[in-house]
Amino acid sequence: MRLRRSLLYMPGSDWRKIVKAATRLDADCVCMDLEDGVAPERKAEARETVARALNELDFGRSERLVRINALDSELAAADLAAVIPARPDGIVVPKADSGERIAALDARILELERAAGVELGSTRLLAIIESATGVVNLREISQASPRLVALMFGAEDYSTDVGAIRTPQGTEVLYARSKVVAHAAASGVQAIDIVFTDFRDAQGLERQAREGMILGFAGKQLIHPSQIEVVHRVYMPDPEEIARAQRLLDAFQQQQAAGSGAFALDGRMIDMPLVKQAQRVLERAQAAAAADRQ
């Protein structure tokens, strides 16, 4: 189980911030951004900086990701040509709106891997859904490439696209967020939740992160290092939750050994959906504990 509780964006043109992210922070994923985080006149410089970081820096346990420019721009091809030879762990695809484009990207990455001597198929894909078209086409996007490991949701661009007004409650994006989770689960990939833009509001961040965790997201996109600790805490089951899950699984194993099916525990009936929920709690706890030891 690859932890992706925190996916932290860093401008691809800022060497100092990338070094800090690689050596001093503890994000599960560090995403060096070539898209929105880089001014148009600095795109070429950013590509060189990101390739250098991938070649020279030790990111520890953090997954090394690169967000390229939109696939329908002229910039994406140059982004891929610059970074694939440096062996990133994955490519974050903005404005993913069709399975056809994801499949074409897969084929292009394969060509670049082969030319650079990179292990074929080793570059993962994480697709950001941030338009009405992307939401409508989620099924084909989620099944377009075996490289795909996560679906992400971009609330700001999505809201602009559909004409929604952003609110603190987020009801205007709840349908799209939930649909991303559903298609991720159906396709066996992770779902990564929206950015919380006010990095000074730790309480608001925790509230939104907990909401996303309840919806079924595996983690959250971050824009500031101060958000890492809060999100990791939310996505780590607390000791009471872990104890309840372990007790339920112990009771389930005893019932299985006795040949029983559904059974009662603490005044409620326990069946397979609850058993699977308990298993996931322990899986998350074990993965988080393993990450903390690294």
N, C-alpha and C positions, 0 to 999 in steps of 0.2 A: 504494500500500500504506500504509494508515493504521497507524502504530505505536501499539500498546497494550501495551507491555511492562509498564508500571507504571500501575495505577489506584489513586490515593491517596484515601482517604476523609477528609473533613473534616466536623466537626459543623456543621450548617447554622445553628446558633445562635451560633457563635463567629466574630465578625467578624475578630478579630485573626488567627486561624489561617487563615481563608480568604484574607486579604490576603497572608499569608506564602506560602501555596501558589500564589497567582497571580503574585507578584512576585519570589520568592526561590528557589523550588524548581524542579526541572526534570522533574516527572512528565509522562509522556505524556498522562495523563488526570487531572483533578482532579474528584472526585465529592463534591459538597456534599450531606450526608446529612440527610434529613428524617425518617428512620425510626428505627433503633436508636440513632443517635448523639444524639437529642434527647429530653429528658424530656417527658412528656405535656403538662405545663402550659406548655411553651415552644414548642409546635408553631407557633402563629400567629406568634410573634416570629421563629422560624426561617424561615418562608416569606418574611417581609418582608426579612430579612437576605440570603437567597439571591437574591431578585429584585433587591435593591439591588446585590449583587456582580455579577450578570450585566449589569446596566445600567451600572455605574460602573467596574469593574476591567478592566484589560487582562491577560488570562491568557497572553499571548504565544502560543507554539505549543501549549500544553496544551489538550486537548479539555475543554470545560466541560460536566460532567454533573451531574445531580441525581437522587439516589435518593429516590423517593417512598415513601409508606407502602403497605402491602399493598392490592391491588386490592379485596379483600373487606371493607376497612375503610371507615368514613365519612370518613377523612382524605384518601384519595387524590384525590378530586374537588377538594377545596380546594387540595391541593398543585399539581395541574395548572393550575387556574385562576389561581394566583398566579405560577407560573414560566413557563408557555408564552409569555405576552406579552413576557417578558424575553429570549426567544430563546436558550434553552440549546442546545448542540450535540446533547444527547441525554438521554434519561430512562432511568435504571436501575430495572428493575422487580423488586422482591423477591418471593420466594415464587411465582414463575411456575409454574403447575401445569396450565394448559390453553391450547390454541390459541384456544379461543373467547374467553377473557378477553383475550388479546393482541390479537385482531382487534377486540374492542369498544374496547380502549384506543386502538388505531390510529384508529378512527372518531371517538372523543372528542377526540383530539389534533387531528385534521383540523378539527373544528368550532372548536376554540380558535384554531388557526392562522388560519383564515378570518376569525374575528371580530377578531383582533388585527392582521391585515395581515401575518402571518408567511408566508414562502414555503411553499406547501403541500407537505407531504411532507418538509420539511427536518429535522424533529426525529427523530433516530435513536432506536432502542430497543436496550437491552442487558438481556437477561433472566437473572435469577439462578435457577438450578435448585437448590432446597434442601429437597426433600421426595421421598418415595417416589413420590407421584403425579406430580410434575414429571419424574422420571426415566422413569417408564412412558410419559408423554405427550410425550417429547422430539421425536418425529417431527412431531407436529402443531404443537407450540410453535415449532419451528425454521422452519416453513413458513407461519406464520400471518400474517406482515406483511412487506411489502417494506422497511419501516423497520428491521427487525432486522439489526444488524451484528455482534452478539456474543452468545454464550451463556456464562454465568458459572456457577461452581459454589460453593455454600455448604456446606462440610463440617460445620460445627457444628450447624446446624439440621437438616441431613439425618440426621446421626448420631442426634440426639435423636428424630427422627421414626421411624426404623426400629429404635431401641433398641440401636444399636451403641455400643461403648465406644471412645472416641478413644485412639489409641496414637501414639507418636512415628513408628512405621513407616508408619502410614496405610493398612495393608492393608484395613481395614474400609470405606474409601471408594474404593479403587482401581477397583472395577467401575464405580461411578457417575461418577468422574472420567473414566475412559476412554470411557464412553458419551457424555458431554458432548462430548468431542473428536470422536468419530466422527460424531455428528449435526451438529456445527458444520461439519466438513469436507464432509459430504454436502450441506449446504445453502449452502455457499459463504460462511460467516461465520466469525468468529474465536472461539476458545475462550479464556477467561480463568480462570486457576487460583485455588485457594483462598487464604485469608488465612493467614499464619504469625503466630500470636498473640504469641509472645515476641519483641518487637522488640529486646531486648538480646542475643539469640542470633544473631549474624551468620553463624556457621558453619552452624547449623541452617537458617537462611533460605536460604543458598546451596545447601545440599544439597537442600532441598525444591524450590527454584526450578529447579535443574538437572533434577531428576526430572520436573517438570512440562514443561519444555522438551523432554525426551526423549519424553514421552508425546504431544507435539504441541500443547501450549498455546502461544498467541501472547504471553502475558503473565501478570501476577499481580496480585491485589488486595492493597493495602498499607494498613497502619493507622498507619504512622509514617514521617516524612520520612527517617529514617536507613536505611530499607530500599530507597530508590530506587536508590542507586549500586550496591548488590549485585545487584539484579535486572536493571538495565540491563547490567551486566557479563556476567551469565549469558546473557542473551538476545542479546548481540552476539557473532557468530562471531569466534573469535580469528584472528590473522594466518595461522597454519598452516592452519586450516580453510578460510579464504578462498582461500589459495594452491592448496590441493588442489582446491577446487571450480573455480577458474579453469582449472587445468591440465586437469581432466577435460573441461570444456566446450570448451577449445581443441582437444583431441584429438578430441572428438566432431564438431566442425565440420570438421576435416580428413578424418575418416572419411566424413562425409556428402558432402563434395565429391568424394571418391573413389568414391562409390556403395556404401560398405560399410554393414552393419547393426551388429550387436553386435561389439565388439572388445575386445582385452585391453589393460589398462593396469596397470602395477605388479603383475603377477601375478594379476589378477582380471578376470573378464569384466564389461564395462560394457554395460548395456542401458538402456532408457528410464527405468525407475524411478530408477536412480542418476543419470541425467542431470537428471531433474526435481528430485531432492534437491539437486544442485549448484546448479541455478538458484535454488532457494529460499534457499540459503545466501547467494548473492550479492545476492538481493533484500533479505534482512534486513540485510545489511551496508550496502548502498546507502541503505536507508531510515534506518538508524541514523546513518550519516555525514551524511545530509541534515539530520536533526534536530539533530545536534550543531552544524551550521553556522548554525542559525537563532538 
